[in-house]
Amino acid sequence: MYLYLKATHIIFIVTWFAGLFYMVRLFIYSTESQAKSEPEKSILSKQMLLMQNRLWYIITWPSAVLTLFLGGWLAYLMNYWLQPWFQIKLCLVVGLYGYHLICGRLHRQMTQGIYRYSSKQYRIWNEVATLFLFAIVFVVVLKSSFNWIWGVLGIIALGVLLMGGIKLYKNLRKDD
């Protein structure tokens, strides 16, 4: 039973992250479509919002709920609650759900025609989920052997690499 729960938990984590990553990409494309002239702007905006709605309500939200349900069930079965690594993971997961809720708010704003951020800002926002993914996976895999100094330095280095990648991508796009 445990392995089936663990496998389905991992599957829904993957689909949840896929939804979060793609959702923010759609935010980027939706924002960039606002700079187009008519009728291209209207056509693209309508299509991007349709894609956002389907992704958010058919894949991302259900995956987030099932991840939480299955993860809670696993934690109960294995009595993880008092283990330090699990408490750290739980804090990171709470942060990830915060990220999820902010993405939902950004989606609702776009459906109302409110585009508060630039595509560059959304590109940076997209990398926040990557940092959560790395941090959570490392905490779960390394558990009590997790060395905090190296872990924190690794996450910071990853953040620097991601920001460098965004800057490089921006410079390459200018050349097009």
BASE-166712 format. One record per residue: x, y, z of N, C-alpha, C in turn. Coordinates in steps of 0.001 Angstrom, whole numbers, plus 500000, padded with zeros to 6 digits. Layout:
BEGIN
XYZXYZXYZ ...
! end
This chain:
BEGIN
500823498805500000500000500000500000500866501258500000 501905501256500849502786502417500969503392502806499621 503898501839498881504554502145497614503567502684496573 502333502192496593501321502727495680500992504177496025 500857504458497304500606505835497736501773506744497358 502978506270497606504170507064497298504258507338495796 504008506308494983504063506473493523503026507479493041 501788507379493528500757508325493081501042509733493617 501591509819494819501987511124495359503029511774494441 504014511036494049505068511553493154504476511948491801 503585511140491262502949511453489974502204512785490059 501443512989491136500703514246491249501604515432491568 502732515194492223503721516268492394504220516705491018 504534515730490169505039516033488826503996516806488027 502738516366488056501720517073487274501439518459487856 501535518590489172501340519899489797502440520871489360 503690520416489440504786521272489012504705521580487517 504323520599486723504166520856485289503133521959485075 502029521882485813501003522906485714501506524270486140 502245524321487247502773525609487713503772526193486719 504672525348486221505661525846485259504991526360483982 504042525597483472503396525996482218502468527191482437 501842527262483601500951528383483884501709529701483791 502872529752484400503642531002484363504142531275482943 504456530228482174504806530449480763503630531087480023 502425530628480328501245531236479711501067532683480163 501439532999481416501421534393481865502357535228480990 503531534676480716504516535375479881503929535634478502 503383534588477884502827534725476536501628535667476525 500791535601477560499629536494477650500075537941477753 501084538178478563501601539540478729502200540043477425 502961539197476748503567539606475480502512539830474396 501395539128474486500336539316473479499693540693473590 499807541325474749499207542653474931499899543715474090 501127543448473670501875544413472846501557544271471362 500803543254470984500459543034469575499366543996469138 499238544155467844498162544994467311496929544121467052 495789544765466929494536544037466652494541543535465217 493935542448464907493155541543465750494012540493466456 495329540483466165496213539482466767496149539520468291 496128540709468870496084540859470327494860540160470910 493700540423470364492457539830470876492438538317470715 492878537861469571492882536417469297493824535708470269 495049536229470398496032535608471298495588535689472749 495067536831473166494616536992474558493530535981474898 492564535860473996491464534917474217491992533476474319 492892533102473433493442531749473435494291531488474681 495126532457475061495977532282476246495129532117477507 494064532912477632493194532799478807492443531473478828 492032531002477665491392529689477584492361528594478039 493595528670477561494607527688477947494907527771479446 494988528992479973495222529167481402494095528535482220 492856528812481842491713528257482576491732526742482587 491937526165481438491949524694481365493086524115482185 494268524676482057495423524184482805495207524336484301 494727525493484713494584525789486137493537524901486807 492362524780486168491251524079486818491181522587486514 491825522133485450491755520716485099493013519955485523 494158520625485557495403519933485894496026520449487188 496265521756487275497073522290488374496374522180489725 495151522678489838494444522604491118494189521158491562 493639520315490702493434518926491161494739518250491591 495820518512490872497110517911491234497593518424492585 497393519708492858497798520284494148497009519641495291 495720519461495083494870518865496114495250517407496350 495416516652495269495776515232495412497177515065496007 498097515947495670499433515908496268499331516080497779 498543517052498206498378517304499637497711516118500334 496663515605499739495945514474500331496846513246500461 497505512887499362498369511698499374499589511898500271 500155513104500258501295513393501132500912513316502598 499754513836502934499272513744504312499036512311504745 498490511517503840498246510102504120499577509375504345 500546509641503501501871509032503665502513509454504985 502416510726505310503008511221506557502344510554507757 501043510358507671500323509683508743500768508222508866 500829507522507736501222506108507757502639505902508288 503537506791507904504952506632508259505338507410509520 504375508146510075504604508927511279505816509859511142 505809510622510061506910511545509770506863512835510584 505772513151511203505485514476511742506578515072512610 507223514260513420508214514795514362509646514759513830 509836514245512650511186514183512095511578515559511553 512778516043511907513191517400511493513144517623509980 513585516660509188513572516841507739512155517050507232 511189516351507856509804516474507411509234517847507762 509602518354508921509134519678509318509678520752508368 510927520584507943511522521500506969510797521375505631 510558520124505222509829519898503970508454520536504046 507798520377505168506463520935505341506475522458505209 507484523110505765507607524577505613507780524953504139 508603524195503431508803524459502005507515524221501217 506785523184501574505523522880500885504494523978501149 504459524494502367503559525623502660503935526808501777 505230527066501620505677528129500720505257527870499283 505342526618498861504937526259497508503438526473497306 502624526144498305501186526414498193500927527921498160 501747528696498864501643530153498765501922530618497345 502965530061496739503302530355495341502121530000494432 501542528835494676500386528362493913499233529371494011 498943529825495221497831530771495419498117532113494754 499361532554494787499715533796494098499523533630492591 499911532478492055499678532216490624498194532280490306 497361531756491201495913531827491004495417533267490983 495964534081491874495580535498491891496012536193490596 497221535897490131497697536486488876496814536058487704 496396534804487712495495534303486665494168535059486689 493588535218487879492309535940487987492457537385487507 493587538008487816493813539375487344493846539424485819 494516538454485210494586538439483741493208538223483120 492375537412483763491026537214483227490214538498483305 490619539422484185489963540725484311490652541789483461 491660541371482681492371542309481821493461543099482526 493847542649483713494873543340484493496201542598484312 497174543286483739498505542720483518499497543578484293 499817543165485505500620543983486418502128543872486189 502570542791485602504006542547485515504454542373484070 505735542578483854506316542404482519506614540922482292 506862540581481042507206539182480755508532538817481431 509438539765481575510710539496482270510450539164483739 509555539903484367509233539620485767508586538245485914 507758537863484950507165536524484998508222535445484764 509212535710483951510291534745483749511032534501485062 511269535553485800511913535412487109510990534675488068 509704535032488063508718534372488923508658532871488631 508815532493487384508777531085486995509887530289487685 511009530932487952512140530226488563511953529990490056 511022530687490679510757530463492103510300529023492322 509447528520491428508991527132491543510162526165491410 511127526502490567512314525657490405513089525579491715 513220526701492391513926526706493677513193525858494711 511859525971494746511085525113495654511294523640495312 511253523312494041511427521924493611512771521371494078 513848522098493804515173521643494220515252521486495728 514796522492496459514901522452497915514115521272498495 512899521072498040512059519989498577512662518628498248 513094518436497020513670517144496641514934516854497454 515804517837497618517024517607498388516729517301499847 515771517998500444515416517714501840514878516295501971 513992515893501054513388514558501140514410513458500888 515265513640499906516233512589499564517334512491500611 517847513617501066518973513599501998518551513435503453 517346513778503791516767513672505135517713514175506211 518039513342507184518835513796508329520299514036507971 520758513506506848522150513739506470522321515069505741 521240515821505662521268517092504939522186518081505648 523194518548504962524124519512505507523632520905505136 523216521667506120522555522946505866523436523967505168 524678524013505522525553525011504886525634524747503386 525910523505503012526002523172501583524658523279500897 523616522920501594522278523025501015521896524466500709 522120525341501671521792526758501466522664527340500359 523949527037500383524840527529499324524418526999497955 523998525749497901523548525161496640522300525844496097 521338526126496961520109526804496522520433528227496062 521329528911496783521728530263496370522427530205495013 523337529238494853524043529095493568523062528799492443 522085527950492713521067527653491704520293528918491335 519926529703492339519227530953492070520050531900491209 521349531986491510522242532838490717522329532317489282 522459530998489124522502530409487783521216530671487006 520084530531487669518802530773487007518675532231486569 519072533150487437518998534568487074519969534885485934 521139534255485954522084534423484849521516533884483550 520840532758483624520199532179482447519120533087481887 518354533711482768517315534651482324517955535841481620 519028536359482196519723537502481587520308537121480226 520903535931480147521460535457478877520356535310477833 519245534727478224518110534559477313517614535915476808 517534536881477730517102538224477327518055538809476298 519359538647476513520337539166475572520267538450474213 520019537148474244519904536394472986518660536821472224 517578537133472917516328537575472264516509538924471603 517360539770472183517612541079471590518273540944470233 519086539881470075519802539660468824518888539178467705 517712538645468042516784538136467011516213539206466139 
! end
